[in-house]
């Protein structure tokens, strides 16, 4: 789980110290980024839609940053930058992002 590099103190601060609210925010992150954003990113990758990749990665990056998920933020930022430059995004980078996102889902299943 160290790979996730989660700054829980920052995330808890974003939730004004409210653990229950933090759990709700993580659940929203899972819905928006893990269940919706990542599959959307994969669809854009398969379609060769660089603009869509940029948009999806940007959304995941912002959501991850707001909750202190540093590894996810960095990976999504790298994917966004590559696509923005018009370069081909390596599927391995997308897969790595998927692994990190799964870690959040696993983290939440353990009730943070």
C-alpha positions in Angstrom: 0.0 0.0 0.0 3.0 2.2 0.3 2.9 2.5 -3.5 -0.3 4.5 -3.2 1.5 7.2 -1.2 -1.7 8.5 0.4 -1.4 11.6 2.6 -4.2 10.7 4.9 -3.6 13.7 7.1 -4.1 16.0 4.1 -7.3 14.2 3.1 -8.6 14.3 6.6 -7.9 18.0 6.7 -9.9 18.4 3.5 -12.8 16.8 5.3 -12.4 19.1 8.3 -11.2 16.3 10.5 -14.5 14.3 9.9 -13.6 10.6 9.3 -17.2 9.9 8.1 -17.0 12.7 5.6 -13.6 11.4 4.5 -15.1 8.0 3.9 -17.9 9.6 1.8 -15.3 11.6 -0.2 -13.3 8.4 -0.9 -16.6 6.7 -2.0 -17.2 9.6 -4.4 -13.7 9.3 -5.7 -14.2 5.6 -6.3 -17.5 6.3 -8.2 -16.1 9.1 -10.3 -12.5 8.0 -10.9 -12.3 4.2 -10.4 -15.7 3.1 -11.8 -16.3 5.9 -14.4 -13.1 7.8 -15.1 -10.7 4.9 -15.6 -13.0 2.9 -18.0 -13.6 6.1 -19.9 -9.8 6.6 -20.1 -9.4 3.1 -21.5 -12.1 3.7 -24.1 -10.3 6.9 -25.2 -7.0 5.0 -25.4 -8.5 2.2 -27.6 -10.2 4.8 -29.8 -7.0 6.8 -30.2 -8.7 9.9 -28.8 -5.9 12.0 -27.4 -8.3 14.8 -26.3 -10.4 12.3 -24.4 -7.4 10.8 -22.8 -6.3 14.3 -21.6 -9.8 15.0 -20.3 -10.1 11.7 -18.4 -6.6 11.8 -17.0 -7.1 15.5 -15.9 -10.3 14.6 -14.0 -8.6 11.7 -12.2 -5.6 13.8 -11.4 -7.7 16.5 -9.8 -9.8 14.2 -7.8 -6.7 12.3 -6.6 -4.9 15.6 -5.6 -7.9 16.7 -3.6 -7.7 13.5 -1.4 -3.9 13.3 -1.2 -3.5 10.2 -3.4 -0.1 11.3 -4.7 0.9 8.3 -6.8 -2.4 8.5 -8.7 -2.1 12.2 -9.2 1.4 11.8 -10.5 0.5 8.9 -12.9 -2.5 10.7 -14.2 -0.5 13.9 -14.7 2.1 12.0 -16.7 -0.6 10.4 -18.9 -2.3 13.7 -19.4 1.0 15.4 -20.4 1.9 12.7 -22.9 -1.5 12.8 -24.6 -1.5 16.6 -24.5 1.8 16.6 -26.4 0.2 14.3 -29.1 2.3 11.3 -28.2 1.1 7.8 -27.8 0.3 6.9 -24.2 2.0 3.6 -23.2 -0.7 1.1 -22.2 1.6 0.1 -19.3 1.2 3.6 -17.8 -2.6 3.3 -18.1 -2.4 -0.2 -16.5 -0.3 1.2 -13.6 -2.9 3.8 -13.0 -5.5 1.1 -12.9 -3.5 -0.8 -10.2 -3.2 2.3 -8.1 -7.0 3.0 -8.4 -7.7 -0.6 -7.3 -5.6 0.1 -4.2 -8.0 2.9 -3.3 -11.0 0.6 -3.7 -9.2 -2.0 -1.5 -8.3 0.6 1.0 -11.9 1.7 1.3 -13.1 -1.9 1.7 -11.0 -2.0 4.8 -12.9 1.0 6.1 -9.9 3.3 5.8 
